[in-house]
Amino acid sequence: MRIAQIAPLYESCPPQLYGGTERVVSFLTEELVRMGHDVTLFASGDSKTAAHLVPICPLALRLEDCREPLAHYTVMLHHVMQMADHFDMLHFHTDYLHYPLMAGAGRPYVTTLHGRQDLEDLVPVYRTFRHVPLVSISDSQRTPMPHANWVRTVHHGLPEDLIALGRGDGGYLAFVGRISPEKRLDRAIRIAQAAGMPLRVAAKVDRADKDYYQQEIAPLLGGPGITFVGEINEAQKRDFLGQARALLFPIDWPEPFGLVMIEAMAAGTPVLAFRAGSVPEVLEDGVSGCIVETLDEAIARLPEVLALDRRRVRASFERRFSAARMARDYVDVYEELARPRTVHERASLAVARTSPERIVPVPSIARIPLAPEQGGAATA
């Protein structure tokens, strides 16, 4: 198939440091190329890929300290629409920005939603664009929007050779992610202190979370056994997770997926996680980790987590979360959405698209001819 992957521009594909969505888009893109598909990646110019790269901006927007990200996304969506006829499937990872363009474009497309969906402002979007075919990254992600047009859940996957089975010989507990209220690093610190074990924190601080970091977390990082490593890259993460005795994932929000859980599993590192969002879908309690509901339960079950067989943890990853499995699942979605429709199916879709339940009727969008200067895509 001729497939377009439309990535966020905040990070490169793959990211140089932190960045979950762009990392998954990269894994999917490279696996689809390996499978023999003709793939074009719309992403920042510093992305590295075996696919055809259409560079939208020279660098990932975070590295450029971008003030107007929508300007770059507007340019990217224009290029996508210019080239749309070249593809059998357009796969968007850009939230809802493209919905007005695609409503009348007549091209097969799908959107993977990577973020939380329990935000009130999203309700009118999905009432208006309720025909948009959506992929969820966990079943729990769908909960706030049960009537949206979900076509499938596709769990994330990693290349099997990305992270090797580690020995867990570093003697420390690990925390990886963002320092923000919903990630609850404070819980991780309390668990480690109660267990008398060192905690190493590999995390970034977004601009929006700087006050929280200064007021709530920075004072805790000076405690005994707590080491703040900062943001780490992919190569550093392999050793960091592989040497850890366990990963602490003490979240307090409806986590859509939690990529670091399967990264730890790939290293054979068991996960102690709080029951929220996707956690029960990702972890096999007593096999790849333990799922808890309170801080006291987390402290009590930590010895059980530390005793889990790392080879079984790794086997759970290989069985459930490989990039090859993820790519096969997406190809199934592409083929279903791209297949010719019967007259009855086309009529049903037309009814759905013109239903009075929609708040704002969306007019058809005229096809935009491919501009001569956009006739080809750059190759990385």
Sequence and secondary structure as in RCSB ss.txt:
>XXXX:A:sequence
MRIAQIAPLYESCPPQLYGGTERVVSFLTEELVRMGHDVTLFASGDSKTAAHLVPICPLALRLEDCREPLAHYTV
MLHHVMQMADHFDMLHFHTDYLHYPLMAGAGRPYVTTLHGRQDLEDLVPVYRTFRHVPLVSISDSQRTPMPHANW
VRTVHHGLPEDLIALGRGDGGYLAFVGRISPEKRLDRAIRIAQAAGMPLRVAAKVDRADKDYYQQEIAPLLGGPG
ITFVGEINEAQKRDFLGQARALLFPIDWPEPFGLVMIEAMAAGTPVLAFRAGSVPEVLEDGVSGCIVETLDEAIA
RLPEVLALDRRRVRASFERRFSAARMARDYVDVYEELARPRTVHERASLAVARTSPERIVPVPSIARIPLAPEQG
GAATA
>XXXX:A:secstr
 EEEEE  SSS SS SSS HHHHHHHHHHHHHHHTT EEEEEE TT   SSEEEESSSS TTTTT S HHHHHHH
HHHHHHHHGGG SEEEE STTTTHHHHTTT   EEEEE S    TTHHHHHHHTTT  EEESSSGGGTT TTS E
EEE    B TTTS     TT  EEEEEE SGGG HHHHHHHHHHHT  EEEEEE  GGGHHHIIIIIHHHHTSTT
EEE     HHHHHHHHHH SEEEE   S  S  HHHHHHHHTT  EEEES TTHHHH  BTTTEEEESSHHHHHH
HHHHHHTS HHHHHHHHHHH BHHHHHHHHHHHHHHHHS   HHHHHHHHHHHT TT SS           GGGS
S  B 
